[in-house]
Amino acid sequence: LLSSGCGRHWPDARGIFHNEAKNFFVWINEEDHMRIVSMEKGDNVHAIFQRFATACSTVQEVLKEEGYDFMHNDHLGYILTC
């Protein structure tokens, strides 16, 4: 990872944020620019997805308020890594 530049400037401008239940995380500038994770024990996939979808929508609203948005291509869809 160091040869690719992923380790430069660590830990500046990087972090992990989570909710009190610790079933929702946002990783900033680890390997991706932003990684959104929603999880919990059990089989309540609806709750996991609802939490993830709400978070993505909220992040996108904030980005748009600041004049930004998620990277999107009409042919490829949303641009992402991982």
N, C-alpha and C positions, 0 to 999 in steps of 0.2 A: 504493500500500500504506500509506503514512503516514496518509492521510485515513481509512482504515478502522481504524486503531489497531494494525495489524500491526507497525509499527516502534517502538511505545512500549517503553520500558525495555530496548531492545536494548543489549548482549547479555545482560543479566541473565536468569537462569533459562532459558537456551536453550543447546542444544548438539547436536553430532553425535557419536555413538559408533559405532565400527566395530571389526570383528575384525581379526586380523593379516593375513588374506588379502585384506582390503578388498573382500569380496564380500557383506558383510552390514552394514547401517547402521540405526541408530535415530536419527531426528531428533526432538528434543524442543522443542516450542513454537516452531516456525518459522512455518508458516501453519496447520498442524494441531496438535493437542495432542501427538500422537505419530505419526510416520510410520515404518513398518517396511519396509525395502527389502532384498530378497535378489536377487542377480544374479551372473552370471558369463559369460564368453565361452564360446561353443560351444552345443551343443544338449541339454545334460543338464538338461532341464526337471524331471525327477524330483528331482535333487539340490537345485535351486533351490527347488522347492516344499517339499521335506522340511525344508530349513533355515528357510524362512519359517514353516511350520506348527509346528515345534518351538519357534521363538522366540515365536510368538503364544501357544502353550500355556504356556510358561514365564512370560511376562509376566502372563498371566491368573492363574496360580497365585500369583505374588507379590502381585498386586492383591487376590485373595481372602484371602490371609493377613493383609492390612492392612485388611480389611473393605470392599473396593471390588470393582468388576468392570467389564468393558467395557460401554458403554451398549447396551442391547438392548430392543427392542419386540416383543411377541408377533406383531403384525401386519406390521411393517416389517422385522424382523430386526435386525441390528447397525446402529447409528446411526454414520455416518461422513461425512466430507467429502472433497473433492478430486476 
